[in-house]
Amino acid sequence: MNINRLINMIVRRVMRQMMSKGIDAGIDRFSKPRQDETGPQHKARKDASRKLAQKAQKSGRLVGRLGRF
């Protein structure tokens, strides 16, 4: 195995982890409620958006797994 392939493997892994953390941070940031949102309606929307964010993360992982083949 030459050094170029080894470096590429390491760089790909680091970039994948960085992209994953960035996407997770973006989803978390946009799923948090704003300061002016209070009450039961906003709580229901918050719960729904969190569930949607979790589904998006799961589907992203699934697509990542499928992309390996």
C-alpha positions as CSV (number, residue, x, y, z in Angstrom):
1,M,0.0,0.0,0.0
2,N,1.5,3.3,-1.0
3,I,1.5,6.4,1.1
4,N,-0.9,8.3,-1.1
5,R,-3.7,5.7,-0.6
6,L,-3.0,5.8,3.2
7,I,-3.3,9.6,3.3
8,N,-6.5,9.5,1.3
9,M,-8.1,7.0,3.6
10,I,-7.2,9.1,6.6
11,V,-8.4,12.4,5.0
12,R,-11.7,10.8,3.9
13,R,-12.4,9.5,7.4
14,V,-11.6,12.9,9.0
15,M,-13.7,14.7,6.5
16,R,-16.7,12.3,7.0
17,Q,-16.6,12.9,10.7
18,M,-16.4,16.7,10.3
19,M,-19.3,16.7,7.9
20,S,-21.3,14.5,10.2
21,K,-20.7,16.8,13.2
22,G,-21.5,19.9,11.1
23,I,-24.8,18.4,9.9
24,D,-25.7,17.3,13.4
25,A,-24.9,20.8,14.8
26,G,-27.1,22.4,12.1
27,I,-30.0,20.1,12.8
28,D,-29.7,20.8,16.5
29,R,-29.5,24.5,16.0
30,F,-32.6,24.7,13.9
31,S,-34.6,22.3,16.0
32,K,-34.2,24.4,19.1
33,P,-37.1,26.8,19.9
34,R,-36.6,30.6,19.8
35,Q,-36.8,32.6,22.9
36,D,-40.3,34.1,22.1
37,E,-41.9,30.6,21.7
38,T,-43.7,29.4,24.7
39,G,-47.0,27.5,25.3
40,P,-48.4,24.1,24.4
41,Q,-48.7,24.8,20.7
42,H,-45.0,25.6,20.5
43,K,-44.1,22.5,22.6
44,A,-46.0,20.3,20.2
45,R,-44.1,21.9,17.3
46,K,-40.8,21.5,19.1
47,D,-41.5,17.8,19.7
48,A,-42.5,17.3,16.1
49,S,-39.4,19.1,14.8
50,R,-37.1,17.0,17.1
51,K,-38.7,13.8,15.8
52,L,-38.2,15.0,12.3
53,A,-34.6,15.9,13.0
54,Q,-34.0,12.4,14.4
55,K,-35.6,10.8,11.4
56,A,-33.3,12.9,9.2
57,Q,-30.3,11.8,11.1
58,K,-31.3,8.2,10.8
59,S,-32.0,8.4,7.1
60,G,-28.6,10.1,6.6
61,R,-26.9,7.3,8.3
62,L,-28.8,4.8,6.2
63,V,-27.9,6.6,3.0
64,G,-24.3,6.6,4.1
65,R,-24.4,2.9,4.7
66,L,-26.0,2.3,1.3
67,G,-23.4,4.5,-0.4
68,R,-20.6,2.2,0.7
69,F,-21.7,-0.6,-1.6
